[in-house]
Amino acid sequence: MSKQVQNARITVPQIRARKGTDKIVCLTAYSTRMAELLDPHCDILLVGDSVGMVVHGLPNPVGVTLEMMLLHGKAVMRGSRRALVIVDLPFGSYERGPDHAFRTASKVMRKTGCQAVKVEAAEGVPESISFLASRGIPVMGHIGLRPQATNVDGGFKAKGRTLAERARVLAEARAVDEAGAFAILVEGVAPDLAEEITAAVKAPTIGIGASVGCDGQILVIDDMLGMFDWTPKFVRRYADLGNVVSQAASQYANDVRTGRFPAEAELYKLRTE
């Protein structure tokens, strides 16, 4: 009989148990090296469909394909050892009902080895969440501002500005929770609404552009690191790597053009000293 190796990776039940206790730390990741760097510090690494905008230059996540998510999901799994890895199901890959969602989610989990998937809470999706959860596929729900609905909403717009919209977002949260989502990502809603949602559901909430009162927080890693000239208002830039990369490339280009770039023989000598 083969010897079982203890799995030190954070589990779905451990995340659920953090409701109302220790804050849950989450970041997005899309590559192996970035996953290696983030893994010791994060409870969850989300392979978000934001990869379409951050890595592939798309205007929104609608153009993200399942193949793209599989590629980046595999890369993040290769670089992580501790964090729970969740992969987004892309637009058009789960909306036709529970069977459609199960085929996509099971493929993502088999191909990448991730521990859970994430879906946006559109109409009919709670039924799919229930179907998946009852068949061994942990699901994170996504409510509030839903990036995959950007064409319907006319852009990335905060939710819950009116009483009717607040009621709708709260109802989304309750439906996702009752369907069996182990966690709920709450995006782009007023702090008091996020706090009301957090109090109303059993699953831990993960905020982005929401409230510090959520059970955890997530940011897009490239926003947090300052890779772009512009970041959302709610993002604290913990670094300014965009300028660091630009300055390094500029210095390299200048060295090459002025002949200060070390010759091949000099590079070999430097490596062997």
N, C-alpha and C positions, 0 to 999 in steps of 0.2 A: 504494500500500500504506500502510495506516495506521501511524503511528509508535507503537511499543510504549512504554508508560510503565513504568519500573522499579518493582517492588513492594517497598516498604521494610518491609512487614509481616513479622513473625516467622513462620517456616514450621514445619510439622510436622517435617521432617528436622532443623531446627535445635534443636527441643525434644528430639528423640530423642538428638541428639549431646551434650546436656548431662548425660547419665547419668554420675553419679560425678564431675562437674566443678563448674561454677558452679551455685549454687542457683537454682531456678526460682521466680519470684515470681508468685503468682496471687491474684486476688480475684474475688468475684462482682460483677456489675453488671447492672442491670435498666433503666437509662434512658440517654438520650443525654448529658445533662449529666454524670452520674456517670462514664460511660465517658470523656468528654473529660478529666475530672480525673484519673482513674486511669491512663489509657493511657500517659503518659510513664514511669510507674514500674513497670508490670507486663509480664511476658512473656506471660501468659495472662489473659484476661477470660472468666470462665465465666458464661453466662446460665443460672443454675441453676434447677431447679424449686422451690428454696427461695423463689422469688418468690411462690409461693402463700401462704406464711406471712408473709413479710416485707412484701409490698406489698398482698396481697389479704385478709389476715387469716384464712387457712384454718388448721385445726389441724395439718395435715400436707400433704405434696405430692401425696397421692393424688387430690385434686380438681382438680389443675392440668390444663388442656386444651392440646391442640396449638395452638389459636388463640392462647392466652395466650403460649406460648413463641415463636410466630412474631412476635407483636406486640412483645415485649420484645427478641427477637433482632434485629429490624430497628432498633429504637431504639439498641441498643448498637453495632451496626455503623455507624450514622450518626455516632456520637460517637468512634469509635476509628480510629486510623491505623496504629499500630505493633504492638499486641498481637495475638496469635493469639486469635481468638474461637471459643469452643466453646459449643454450645447443647445443653442436656439434652433427651433424648427423654422425654416425660412417661409416666407410668404408663398402661399399656394401649395404647400406640402402637407397640410393637415386639416384644411377647412371643410372638406366635403363630408365629414362625419367621423365617427369613432373608428371604423375600419381603415379609412384613409390615414387618420392620425396614427393608428397602431402600426401600419406598414412602415410609415416614415420613421416613427420614433424607434421601433425595434431595429430598423436598419442602422440608424445613427448610433444606437448603443452597441450593436454588434461590431460595426466597422471601426468605431473610435475607441470603444472601451470606457466611455464616459459613464458617470453614475446617475445622471438625470437629464431631462430635457426641459426647455422652457417654451411656453406658448402664450400668445396674446389672447386676452379674454374677449374675443368677438362673439357674436350671437351663435349659440349652439356649441361653443367650445367647452363649457362646463361638463356637458355630457361626454365629450371626448376625454376630458381630464379624468372623470370617474372611470371610464372604460380602461384607460391606460393604467391608472393607479391600481385597479383591481386585478390587473394582469402583470404586475411586477415592474412597471415603468414609473419611477418617481417623476413628478411634474411640478415645476415652478410656474405659477401663473403670473401674468403681466397685465396690470390694470392702470387706468388713468390715461396719460399720454401714451398712445400706442403707435410707435414709428411705422409699423406696416400699414397703418390706416392713414398715412400722410396724404394720400391723394383724395380721400374722402373728406378729411378735415381741412384741407387747404394749407398744409404745412405742419410744422411742429408747434402745436398750440397747447398751452396749459389747460387742464381740465378742472371742472368744479367751480367755475366762475358764477354760475347761477344756481338757484335752489334746485331746479329740476336736474341740472347736470350733476350737482353734488349727490343727489339721491341716486342717480344712475350709476355713478362711480362706486358709491357705497354698496349698491345692489350687486354690481359686478364682483366686488371683493367678497361679499357674502356667498355668492353663487360659486365662485372659484374655491373658496374655503370649504364649503359644504360638499363640493365635488371630490375633495380629497387632495388638493394641492398641498405639498409639504412646506411651501414658502410662497410668498407673494411679493413680487417686485412692484413697487408703487412709484410711478414716474409722473413728474410735472403736475403736482396738485398742491394746493395751499397747505401750510403746516397744520392748521387745525383740522382739516379734512383728513390728512394722513394720520394724525393722532387718533381721530375718531375711528378710522378704519382699523388701525392697530389694536384699539380696544375692543373692536367688534368681532374680530376673527381669532380663531385658535392658532392658525399658522403664523409663524414669524414673518414680519414685513421687512422688506429691504428697500430703503428709500433712495431715490435719485431725483434731485430737484424737488424734494418733498419736505420731510421734517426730521430733525435729530431725534424726535420721539419714536421713530421707527425702531424696529429691533436690530437693524443693521443698516449699512450704507454700501453703495456701489458707485464707482465712477468708471468712465471709459479711460483706459490707461493713458492713451495719447493726449487726452485733455489734461489729465492730472500732471503729466510730465511736461506740458507746454510744448508739444510738437507742432502745434498750429498757431498762426497769428491770432486767431480768435477762439475763445472758449465760451461755453454757456455761462450766464451770470452766476449760477449756483456753484460753479466749479472753483475750488481753490487750486491754483497752480503750485505744485510742490517743487517744481523745477522749471528750467527754461531750456530744455534740450533742443528745441528747434533752432535757437540761435547758436548753441554749442556745435551742433552738426554743421550748420551753415558756415560758421567761422572756421571749423576744422577743414571743411572742403575747400574753402577759399584759400587757406594757408597752404594746403596741399597743391592746389592748382598754381599758386604763385611760385612754390618751390620747383615744380616741374618746369614752368615757363622760364624761370630765371636760371635753371641749371643747378639749383641747390639740392635737388632731390638726389639722395645717395646712389651711386652707381651699384650695379649688381655685385661686384666684388666687395665693395665696402659693406653692403648689407650682409653678405655671407660672413664677413669678418665680425660684424657686430653680433650676429646670431651665435657665433662659436666662441666668443670671448667669455 
